[in-house]
Amino acid sequence: MISLAELERLSRLDFADIDKSQLIDIANIAIDPDMPIEERVQKYIEQVENPYIFRVEKVPVRVVFSKTGRTLDNAIKNHFLSARKAL
C-alpha cells in the first residue's frame, strides 16, 4: 500500500520534469467494480503509479487540488453564470 508521504511526494512532482511518454494511460486500467472501494482505490494507484500525473490516450494530465475548498462543479457553474451575465 502506498504511504501518505509517497502520495505527497508524487503530488509535488513538476509536470515539466516528467517524461510524458512514460506516463500510464488510464484508458488501459481495469478495475473490478465489484471490489470494495478501498481495494479499487489501491488497485488504481498500483496500476497508474502516480494518481496525480498520467495520460488519457495521448494527452498528459496533471491533477491538482485547490486549497480553497472550491469544487470544480462550483467553478464551472460560476463561470457560466458570469458569462451569461456578460451577455
Residue pairs with C-beta under 8 A, 6 or more apart in sequence:
1 42
2 42
2 45
7 51
10 50
10 51
10 52
10 53
11 52
11 64
13 50
13 52
13 53
15 53
15 60
15 62
18 53
18 60
20 55
20 60
23 50
23 53
23 54
23 55
23 60
24 47
24 48
24 49
24 50
24 54
24 55
25 54
25 55
25 56
25 57
26 48
26 54
26 55
26 56
27 56
27 57
29 44
29 47
29 48
30 47
31 40
31 43
31 44
31 47
32 40
32 43
33 40
35 43
44 51
45 51
48 54
51 63
52 62
52 63
52 64
53 60
53 61
53 62
53 63
54 60
54 61
55 61
